[in-house]
Amino acid sequence: MTKVHVILPAFNEQNALQILVPKIDAVMRDLGRPYRVVAVDDGSTDGTAMVLQGLSTSYPIEVITHRINRGLGETIRDGFEFVAESAARDDVIIRLDSDDTHDPAFMASLLTRLDDGYDVVGTSRFQPGGGQTGVSFRRAFISRCANLFMRVFFHMPGIKDYSCGFRAYRASVVQDALRIFKNDFIQLRGVGFTCTLEKLAKLHLMGCHFSEVPFILHYGQKASESKMVTSVTTVGYFLLLFLYRCPFYGWRTQFRRLADRYRAERESSARSIPLRDGRDLVVPSQSSL
């Protein structure tokens, strides 16, 4: 049976982690799925490190520690690279927030939808049956506007909620993305929460198939202050838009043939090479795209 690797980016989440990790364990046990949690402690200044150490005695947790706070982009990059090095090709990677606003119960529907053949399955507040609780009118309005902006300029079939990071990925496509884009799989690492959209953009360029399941964001359960700096993240989205759509050397131009080449390779007998083997994935060189 495939293993589930759960990535938890954490910054000052000592209270929420004590609630969240047992929930993850309960869901995985009910599903009968082997799993591990990879928590990335991003320079926490509270008791997050001690809480994770204590939880690791009862649950399968591995911890990556940043001595200083590096931001969500660096934290997500380190978590995905760490998991990709050891995951099997048919494993699953799930990333969710550590503040207990993402209910692990939704992981069951994410895994079911992946079994339908999709490469990436996200949770969505905007699918029928989805929604959010405990969110102020101002925050809800900003979120709606941001997702409308993304839907217009980054349109990706199967996606309505571009800013929610609670998603499941086939380990194979993450491994291949890291081989293709290398250190630039998450390129905009210092501009707020932009990485949540950038990962989708890179996987879309590869021709990955996306889907979503309805999801309720329980923002009222948040046990810590928000880490998002709206102004920085907004600047990041516009920078991402420029890099993605620039007609001269944007990603869509630079990798315009990648989806066809990658799809053909996946369908051929020459399967992608696991990242941990240290061999190159057969993809077009940058100059030929």
Helices and strands as residue ranges (DSSP letters): E 4-10, H 14-31, E 35-42, H 48-55, E 61-66, H 72-86, E 92-95, G 104-106, H 107-114, E 120-124, E 131-133, H 137-153, E 167-170, H 171-181, G 182-184, H 195-205, E 210-214, E 216-218, G 219-221, H 230-245, H 251-254, H 258-267, G 275-277, G 286-288
